[in-house]
Amino acid sequence: MSASRVGQGVGEDVRNRLVFGAHWGFAAFFAGLGAYHLVTVVMTALRSGHASVDPLELLDVGPVLLLAFVPSLLLGLAPLVASRRWGSGPRRDFGWLPTLRDVKVGLTCGALALLAGYLVNLVLLGIYGTDRVSDSPLTDLAEDGGRDEFVWLALAALVVVVATPMAEELLMRGSLWGALEHHRVPQWVILVLTAVVFAYLHGEPTRTLALLVQGLVIGAARWRTGRVGASFVAHAANNLAPALLLFTGS
């Protein structure tokens, strides 16, 4: 048997293990998405006195600042609970702990995602101008952060680079991807659908095209390895540059 066929067989074996029990994937996906929107509405209503859906409504700098990320972190809670309750655990169901190969593939895809997003944003900048392509909540957070809140900004950056990517990947490239695979949806269709969800969740209308392209590249890491660990590394690498904005205020 050739080495390529052996590698292909190993890849199929990984995918078969990861989608084992994925019949609960859709339930976990919609539960995570529902918790995200519910908490977002409640937090916004408590702060402003009226409900409006803004996925990353910015709060005051300090300990309360981290509350802005709670809705996003909840995205990954339902997949974790469902995997432990009905599946074989997140390590087996999702492959969420990166291996050396995951890191290599993830860093490559993360760098490509950054480049792709940058190029698309350059085009959008030329079409719409600065005001129309600067609706990222992280940009506002950097501007409102101040220079005396280094510790809280560092914690926020850690959430942006590690916690939020993991939560989003467990939801999209974990639960949703696994559920679609379980129902034998073609891989390229899964790649596109998860990228659309990725763009939607960020709630940045003028950057939707850039986010969609980045979602496709990050999803390619999951497709290549069959593991969430690779897409998590790609997502984290993609988020590194925006996280640095928290310290520059640019």
Protein Blocks (a to p, Z undefined) as FASTA:
>chain_A
ZZklmmmmmmmmmmmmmmgoplmmmmmmmmmmmmmmmmmmmmmmmmnopacddfkaccde
djklmmmmmmmmmmmmmmmmmmmmmmnojklmnopaccfklmmmmmmmmmmmmmmmmmmm
mmmmmmnommlmmmcfklmmmmmnopmlmmmmmmmmmmmmmmmmmmmmmmmmmmmmmmmm
mnopafklmmmmmmmmmmmmnopaklmmmmmmmmmmmmmmmmmnopaklmmmmmmmmmmm
mmmmmmnoZZ
